Amino acid sequence: MLQKIEEVKKQFALDVDAVVTPKDLEELRLKYMGKKGLITGLMPMLKDVPNEQKREMGMKINGVKTEIENALASLTESLEAKRVAEQINNAEKIDITLPVETGVGSLHPRTIIQKEVEDVFISMGFVVDMGNEVETEFNNFDAVNVPATHPARDVQDTFWLNNGQVLKTHTSAGQNRILSKYKGTCKVVFPGRCFRNEALDAGHENTFFQMEGVIVDENVSVANLIYFMKEMLSKVFKKEVEVRLRPGFFPFTEPSFEMDVKCPFCGGSGCSTCGGSGWIELCPCGMIHPNVLKMAGIDPEKYSGCAFGLGFDRLVMIKSGLNDIRALNSGNLKILKPFKLNI
Ligand code: FA5
């Protein structure tokens, strides 16, 4: 019996050296550990061993079995390491000269609308500027008349950074920088990405886009606001639109309004886009609060201004008939690729 065990051990030592591929390794494993393998075959032989030697022989067989198992495990590991090294070094070298099938891409629907709206504003003499995505607490809230104790902070809960800055909740966060930069007379729009801690649904995202606009000069009035908004919306919808103002509330404008546009799809008779009301709420706006002007270093006795904040994602939805805002951030090309503007 002892001799048989030693023979198996020696044979294994010879066989191990011949292993080159994973297939060789599997054959080796079966030869020794398989159902009819050499190690498996040793156990039944124990019955012919005298009783007083059975224990010792059993221990020897288990010892060889463990040695072989360990050897097989380390061989598996080294063959895998060799395979990965070969893959990295040779087999998977990328031929950068090969032509790549890319297909034709397209701009995101929101980008298309943004460019379109920017062009409309440029044609009306506006400058297109930029805001930051990460803003100071001061710019996002205090500078637009929303001090720490103001309840309006609750409806614009956002993501706070460890350094006390915030992911901006609205493009109005750029007002202070823009007003301070242009001092006095200006007509500026500044689009940007906004973030809010929202309960998501078909009409609300936690990441969405707005375009802010400010007009500051001597004697700016609500009439200027209505004129520019109506012009802009008529150009965006490519037909003369009717607008109406309803009273609204924003801490940074006084008075504040919600500007609705008469539904360009049904002409006001009521349809699924306007929810049957004949009007679409599109553009919160108002006259810039004197405190906001003052905080930007502008004399409210001399200058007045108006501001508006257009929600881009909602505009895209209205123009495309898309009924779930979440598709816009989804990266789902099935929805985004065939995007067409109805108007
Ligand atoms: C504001 O954000 C004000 N800063 C707008 C403003 C600017 C008023 C200047 C006066 C003067 P509001 O929270 O209503 O207001 O958002 C403006 C628009 O952004 C909404 O009409 C809507 O189109 C869009 N919007 C707001 N929250 C979301 C959201 N969670 N998901 C998608 N769009 C949103």
Residues whose N, C-alpha, C, O or C-beta is under 5 A from the ligand:
A	BS01	FA5	H170 S172 E198 G203 H204 E205 F208 Q210 F250 T253 L282 P284 C285 G286 A307 F308 G309 L310 G311 D313 R314
